[in-house]
């Protein structure tokens, strides 16, 4: 069976359905975060917009309010902008940087491959929080500084997967045929090897997106992430940790459900990508 037929066989109907569902969920969240603030008639930063600690459905507040009377639906929708932006920007950055470094390691001279592997091994031994604190010492808090901090460490798994995939594919018949046919080195790399390595690489990038959103939440919880005046799912959870003690479970449930849906969709994309058979 040819490589093209093997790839087609890997794209089973069940896989396509799972991919569509995951993409549909992510697109819905992105669209909601973009257009939601113009649809929802509430200011996520306005205190006393409603009665404090109002339960879901009270006085037109679908998800209730927090202890300051801020509408939780508006805060979750607007907070999705920052959190989803962090996840998408970090995954795109990791995909770009990791692909370039992994491809250079696999297709370059042996000394470069050795150097990249040693660099990856060294970086993965340093605790994540130590590196974050070091970068936070020189960067001001903000959405894009959070993206830069997280993107600095999330490209490594992408680079490892790209390197492994390119090394396994470069001996294939279609690659040898392209070389014999006179294809240039760049065409072989970017026209044959990298596209055929895409499914597992995109799966890792999907997982990176989920990890970035979780990391943003963790950094916000520690006071190292997005500033408190900018709504994000992480900052909403930080506020909720105080309110859950007085029984306001909805202040925790609203952002937690949004994060859970996002993680589920990106996790489904990652698992679907790993199931594609390109061998």
Beta strands, then each sheet from edge to edge (+ up, - down):
end
